[in-house]
């Protein structure tokens, strides 16, 4: 109702709208008010008022009527309007709004403005049971007048929810007289008020204490000029459980009563109490360099469970030593983008610590992100002052100056740790070295399932000294961009060679993990990339550790991904004995491992492998031995690309003179060979090759590939064979061809059977690329020209039928070269398209 100017037009009785309970007005752009003063006095049952998006609305109640004018001019006694049933008042997007009831004559209205008038005119209107007040995008200068007496303010004592949002002229939220009477207030939200400097006004003498006895949630967000919540001798929030202070860059302290301002750089001091606070989120405040003062009320912050600090520019530490004893309920802590933070937990400097002051934290989740100055998570080894035995998840990201993560005593107590993720940090060792140890320490992580060390460029070792570590439930291990020569070494071999310490050990010979026998019995996923690894497992110390132990470690692996390992020479050493190290492997990816000459030795079986991807292994000549190939009974997809020296996929080195045998890939459906310039064939031996479920073979940029294998090959379900001299990125034409083929012959797609075997097709393709078959190309060109000239005489179909019936020996070559693509991309006649169907029929033997 964009043009509505009045809700009521004409004279109405006082009883009009007397039974109205709910009033909602929206998008009435011309409406300036809702009721006259006289009508408003009769709204005795009204419970809820909501007015939104009325751009010219100035007031709820107007005094412009004839009877109302007497009230304004003082010629008649004015009765106070009491909205005795009104529980909720919500006003949103009213940029012209002045007051609930202005009741000013023209002279008074001219002298006033929205920045000086109070939202409530308490001498005329009262709201004795108002519970919800919401003001959003209402440009009032005051909600309550600062001169409001305690008696007048009691009409708001039932307020439960107060939400003030984007009120650009407000400098404070309420005067002290109102604050003192908000006894029922449970939720307070103040957001995006650009001019607000304080929540409780200090225009009067502030030698007062404030208590918000029922407030449980306080949100202060986007108040650019806010410097404090209040200035009082004491302010208490006995039931507050949630506190959010975000984007208040000028905020110095919560309560700034202190005359000397001795602790102005602490956000919370002894003049404020939060005995029930559980969740606290602080972000984008730039003035305080500490969150907590050394002096706090006895029970404040003792129930904190979840804290988050984001972009607090001046903070240097998070939990000072005086706060540690209050952290026994803390379960989650997140700290991010605080550029000056140097430590998270400040440990007191003392040699004697009373047992009664030790804190056993319930901390379960710790997230540290983008802390460029962070040097220590724990300022030093707490040695019982603060224990964190319940940590389950620990994420550290972009902390370039952090040199180690755990002090010795903390690392020894991490019995519940499940996930440890370190990304882009300067850590050299995960656990700091402990001096004066007599025995070799053992670190046990009985619950850890996920360990990720990514872009930790300086990481050399887990612990700076002789030790053992056990990871009985470790399921997923990722190591990327670290200085590591060997992933793991059995401890006894280290002791024999180097003794109890790392002193004098060349850097390149240091190992990430020192373990005691089978330390990773449940490892299923392993990803290694961009590290100086020469071998995954060290087994060169005969007599100290045998291959049997390492076989047990690897036997549970289901996923192995190796990428950019420039020094990696083998996945397993050559042996004549059968090996079951990778027997449960499901996915194997090997990418850019330039020194790797073969995937695995012939002794290794890969009977459960489903996906195999190998790329950019420049020294690999053959991928697999024939014996290993025979074990690939569950393989579904094989993709080999950009291996410059690869001559064949399967080798024949262990076959000898045996010409009888068969290699069966029972479940292989997709085979992709791409950019293998030295590849001459898939398998150079004489065994028969069987692919009973093969559906798709793609060969790209394999210019020397003359045939698939020397022996017989069986592909009964093959329906796509693509041989393309373009690279893998230029597959659009093939996809386009498939779509058009489906459209032309939808009933043929699932029933295509090659009458020629794959060997013949590949050979004919190779012959055509090397000048053999030029005559065929010329014949196609001549026949095309002839049909273009004669297509109108209706003989095109017969010409093609005759042409193809005399050249059946070239049919496999045409399909191998995507000959149909020519048909579907040229403007042939209907007869020509029919002739292409004839070609398919002839080719299938139909």
ABEGO torsion letter per residue (X at the ends): XAABABABBEBBBAABGAABABBBBBGBAABABABBAAAAAABAABABBBBBGBAABABABBAABAAAAAAAAGABBBBBBBBAABABBBBBGBAABABABAGBBAAAAAABBAAABBABBAAABBBAABABBBBBGBBBABABBAABBAAAAAAAAABABBBBBGBAABABABBAAAAAABAABABBBBBGBAABABABBAABBABBBBBBAABABBBBBGBAABABABBBABBBBAABABBBBBGBAABABABAABAAGAAAABABBAABBBAABABBBBBGBAABABABBABBBAABGAABABBBBBGBAABABABBAAAAAAAAABABBBBBGBAABABABBBBBBABBBAAABBBBABABBBBBGBAABABABABBAGGABBBAABABBBBBGBAABABABBAAAAAABAABABBBBBGBABABABBBBBGBABBBBBBBAABABBBBBGBAABABABBEBBBBBBAABABBBBBGBBBABABBBAAAAAAAAEABABGBBAAABBABBBBEBABAABABBBBBGBABABABBAABBGABBAAAAAAAAAABABBBBBGBAABABABBBBABBBAAAAABABBBBBGBAABABABBAABBBAABABBBBBGBAABABABBAAAAAABAABABBBBBGBAABABABBAAAAEABABEBBBBAABABBBBBGBAABABABABABBBBBAABABBBBBGBAABABABABBBBBAABABBBBBABBAABAAAAAAAAAAAAAABAAAAAABBBABBAAAAAAAAAAAAAGBGAAAAAAAAAAAAAAAAAAAAGAAAAAAAAAAAAAAAAAAAAAAAGAAAAAAABBBBAAAAAAAAAAAAAAAGX
